[in-house]
Amino acid sequence: MTSHLPHILSNCFLSAVLSHREDLPQYAGPSFGDWVRIGGSSPRMWRDIFITNRDKILKTIGLFQRELDKMIEIIKESEEEELLSLLQEIAHLKEESIAGVSHRR
């Protein structure tokens, strides 16, 4: 969940962004680089990892997809207070669960 999903999401994000407009990265801010750093890394290795761990990866994608669907619905319905509450909950979970974890770059 913490290794495979970021690679899947990064690759999907790159595909969506670059297929929409190839010159888009030149207009992107620093978060673009953070988001796509792992995208496209060692395609053969990640192909093998994804296939070998197919069942776990599909379960993880399903969990992520449910969260994404929830976010889409809240935004679509312009539920401002619910969106704020969700974002605050996520920020709180982040602080509780990864406090003290160093981020490698």
N, C-alpha and C positions, 0 to 999 in steps of 0.2 A: 504494500500500500504506500509506503514512503519512498520506495525506489522505483518500482515499475510504473505506477500511475503518473508521476511527474514526467517520465520519458514519453509515455503515451500522449499526455496532454500537450507537452511541448511540441511534439511532432505534429499533432493535429492543429495546434495553433499556428505553427509555421506554414503548414499546408494551406490553411484558410486565409491567412494574411497574404502570403506570397502569390496564391492563385487569384486573389482579388486584385492585387496591384503590386507588381514587382518592385516598384520604387518606394513603397510605403516605409520600409525600415529607415530610409534616410531622413524621414520626418518624425521618427519615433523618439520618445524620451528614454532615459536610462532604464526604466522598468522593462522596456522591450528586451534589452540585452540580458537582464536578469531572468526574464521569462523563457527566453529561447536558448540560453547557454547550452543546455543539454540536447536540444533538438538536432537530429541528424547525426548524432554521435554513433559511431561503429554500427552501421546498419545490419551487418551480418550477425554480430554478437547479440544485438537487441532482438532481431528476428528469432534467433534461437531461444533467447530468454522468454519472449512472449509465447512462443509455441510450447516450450517445455512447461511453462507455468500457466497455461491457458485457462484452466478452471478458476484458479485464484484471481487471475487478472480480470476475467469476465465478471466475477463476483464484485471485485473492487470497482470496476467501471460502472456496474449497476448501482452501487452505493453512491458513487459520485454523480451519476446521472439523476438519481432521485433528488440530491441536493441542488443540482443545477435546475431541474424542473421546478423545484420549490422557489428558487430565486427568480426564475423566469415568470412564474405566475404572480409573485408579489410585485414585480416591476410592471408587468403587463396591466395589472389591476390598479396600479398607482397607489398601492397601500403603503403610504409613507411611514406611518407609525410602526407597522409590522416589519417593514424593511429596516428601519432604524433599530428596532428591537433585535432582529436577526443579526445585523451587523455588530451590534453591541455584544450579543451572546457569543458570536464567533471570536470577537476580540478578547473577550473574557476567557474563553476556552483556550485560545492561543497563549495568553499570559499564564494560565494555570498549567498547561501541559508542556510547554517548551521553555519555560523560564530556566535560564541557565544553560540551555543547549547552545553550543557554539555552532555557528554557520560557517562551513568550509567553502572557500571560493577557489 
